[in-house]
């Protein structure tokens, strides 16, 4: 494979690098800053079972929506969760946003939703909530929450979270103090 940094197009830039089940991160917010040519090349490649890390899900035939609509995304990693598995990730508190993009399509169309996020916001307020206060992206769609403090599994039928792992040097008491959601401890 050539080590040249400049490629003729997105397809040649991805040549020999794609495989089923790979993880990709995608930037952009709303319809701004999306790597549309790379997303089109991913779609055309037919690669599937992708794990996508992005708060931007695209919309109406643009961005990651194209991969979702084509059945190529298997897992999505995103932010803001309620203990019952509700997800709110398409708006920013206090900011005017034009629309939700394809986030709702994304969480409705994949098998497993894993959320990776900071446990608290910049002011120290919990982001793992009893109920989401922001407009919802999906109801009861989250399976696992991974924060900088702990890992939780969501029991969607019971509407509860279960603490299953702690980060090094973090105690269950610290996690409970910084978590609004009620969460039980996993059996040892």
C-alpha positions as CSV (number, residue, x, y, z in Angstrom):
1,X,0.0,0.0,0.0
2,X,1.3,3.5,-0.9
3,X,2.1,5.8,2.0
4,X,1.2,8.9,0.0
5,X,-1.0,11.2,2.2
6,X,-2.9,12.7,-0.8
7,X,-5.4,10.5,-2.6
8,X,-7.4,11.1,-5.7
9,X,-10.7,10.5,-3.9
10,X,-12.3,9.0,-0.8
11,X,-12.6,5.5,-2.3
12,X,-8.9,5.3,-2.9
13,X,-8.1,6.8,0.6
14,X,-10.1,3.9,2.1
15,X,-8.7,1.2,-0.2
16,X,-7.6,-1.9,1.8
17,X,-8.6,-0.3,5.2
18,X,-12.2,-1.4,5.5
19,X,-13.6,-4.6,7.1
20,X,-16.9,-5.8,8.5
21,X,-17.3,-5.0,12.2
22,X,-14.9,-2.1,12.3
23,X,-15.3,1.0,14.5
24,X,-15.4,4.4,13.0
25,X,-15.6,7.9,14.5
26,X,-17.4,10.6,12.6
27,X,-17.4,14.3,13.2
28,X,-19.8,17.1,12.3
29,X,-22.9,18.4,13.9
30,X,-26.2,18.6,12.2
31,X,-25.4,18.8,8.5
32,X,-22.2,20.7,9.0
33,X,-18.7,19.2,8.9
34,X,-19.8,15.7,7.8
35,X,-17.2,13.7,5.8
36,X,-19.8,13.1,3.1
37,X,-17.3,11.7,0.5
38,X,-15.9,9.2,3.0
39,X,-19.4,8.2,4.2
40,X,-20.4,7.6,0.5
41,X,-17.3,5.5,0.0
42,X,-18.1,3.5,3.1
43,X,-21.7,3.0,1.9
44,X,-20.4,1.9,-1.6
45,X,-17.9,-0.5,-0.1
46,X,-20.7,-2.6,1.5
47,X,-18.9,-2.9,4.8
48,X,-21.3,-3.9,7.6
49,X,-21.7,-4.4,11.3
50,X,-20.0,-1.0,11.9
51,X,-19.7,0.5,15.4
52,X,-20.1,4.3,15.0
53,X,-18.9,6.8,17.6
54,X,-20.7,10.2,16.8
55,X,-23.4,12.4,18.1
56,X,-24.2,13.3,14.6
57,X,-26.5,10.9,12.9
58,X,-27.2,12.7,9.6
59,X,-30.6,13.3,8.1
60,X,-32.7,12.9,5.0
61,X,-30.1,11.1,2.9
62,X,-27.0,12.9,4.3
63,X,-24.3,11.8,6.7
64,X,-24.4,8.6,8.7
65,X,-28.1,8.3,7.9
66,X,-26.9,6.8,4.6
67,X,-25.1,4.0,6.4
68,X,-28.0,3.4,8.8
69,X,-30.5,3.3,6.0
70,X,-28.3,0.8,4.1
71,X,-28.2,-1.5,7.2
72,X,-24.5,-1.1,7.7
73,X,-24.4,0.2,11.3
74,X,-24.6,-2.4,14.1
75,X,-23.8,-0.2,17.2
76,X,-23.9,3.5,18.0
77,X,-22.1,5.2,20.8
78,X,-23.5,8.5,22.0
79,X,-24.6,10.6,25.1
80,X,-27.2,11.6,27.8
81,X,-29.1,8.7,29.2
82,X,-32.0,7.9,31.6
83,X,-31.9,4.9,33.9
84,X,-34.7,3.3,31.8
85,X,-32.6,3.4,28.6
86,X,-34.0,6.7,27.2
87,X,-31.4,8.6,25.1
88,X,-31.2,12.3,24.4
89,X,-28.3,13.3,22.2
90,X,-29.5,15.6,19.4
91,X,-29.6,19.0,21.2
92,X,-27.3,21.0,23.4
93,X,-28.9,22.6,26.6
94,X,-29.4,26.3,26.0
95,X,-28.5,26.2,22.3
96,X,-30.8,26.7,19.3
97,X,-30.5,23.6,17.0
98,X,-32.3,23.4,13.7
99,X,-33.3,19.7,14.0
100,X,-32.5,16.2,15.2
101,X,-31.1,14.8,12.0
102,X,-31.1,11.0,11.7
103,X,-30.5,10.3,15.4
104,X,-34.0,8.8,15.9
105,X,-33.7,6.6,12.8
106,X,-30.3,5.4,14.0
107,X,-31.3,4.2,17.5
108,X,-34.5,2.7,16.1
109,X,-32.6,0.8,13.5
110,X,-29.7,-0.9,15.3
111,X,-29.5,-3.9,17.6
112,X,-27.4,-2.5,20.5
113,X,-26.8,1.1,21.7
114,X,-23.8,1.7,23.9
115,X,-23.4,5.2,25.3
116,X,-19.9,6.5,26.2
117,X,-19.9,9.8,28.1
118,X,-18.5,11.9,30.9
119,X,-20.3,11.0,34.1
120,X,-21.0,14.7,35.0
121,X,-21.3,17.9,33.0
122,X,-18.8,20.8,33.3
123,X,-20.6,22.0,36.4
124,X,-20.4,18.6,38.1
125,X,-24.1,17.8,37.6
126,X,-25.0,14.2,36.7
127,X,-25.5,13.2,33.1
128,X,-26.8,9.7,34.0
129,X,-30.3,10.7,35.0
130,X,-33.4,9.3,36.5
131,X,-35.3,10.6,33.4
132,X,-33.9,12.6,30.5
133,X,-35.0,16.2,30.6
134,X,-33.9,17.0,27.1
135,X,-36.0,16.1,24.1
136,X,-35.6,12.3,23.5
137,X,-33.8,10.7,20.7
138,X,-35.1,7.3,21.6
139,X,-37.2,5.7,24.4
140,X,-35.7,2.7,26.1
141,X,-33.0,2.2,23.5
142,X,-29.8,2.2,25.5
143,X,-28.2,-1.2,26.5
144,X,-24.9,-0.1,28.2
145,X,-23.6,3.1,29.6
146,X,-19.8,3.6,29.9
147,X,-18.6,6.7,31.8
148,X,-15.3,7.9,33.1
149,X,-16.3,6.4,36.5
150,X,-18.2,3.2,35.8
151,X,-20.1,0.8,33.5
152,X,-23.8,0.2,33.8
153,X,-26.1,-2.3,32.1
154,X,-29.7,-1.2,31.4
155,X,-32.6,-3.6,32.2
156,X,-35.1,-2.1,29.7
157,X,-38.0,-4.2,31.0
158,X,-37.5,-3.1,34.6
159,X,-36.5,0.4,33.6
160,X,-33.4,0.3,35.8
161,X,-29.7,0.5,35.6
162,X,-27.2,-1.9,37.2
163,X,-23.6,-0.9,38.1
164,X,-21.4,-3.6,36.7
165,X,-17.9,-2.2,36.9
166,X,-15.9,0.7,38.4
167,X,-12.9,2.7,37.0
168,X,-9.7,2.2,38.9
169,X,-9.6,4.1,42.2
170,X,-13.4,4.9,42.0
171,X,-15.8,3.6,44.7
172,X,-19.4,2.7,44.4
173,X,-20.2,5.4,46.9
174,X,-18.6,8.0,44.7
175,X,-20.5,6.8,41.7
176,X,-23.8,6.9,43.6
177,X,-23.1,10.5,44.8
178,X,-22.6,11.6,41.2
179,X,-25.4,9.7,39.6
180,X,-29.1,10.8,39.6
181,X,-30.3,7.5,38.2
182,X,-31.1,4.7,40.7
183,X,-28.7,1.8,40.1
184,X,-28.3,-1.5,41.8
185,X,-25.0,-3.3,42.1
186,X,-24.4,-6.3,39.9
187,X,-24.0,-9.6,41.7
188,X,-20.4,-10.4,42.4
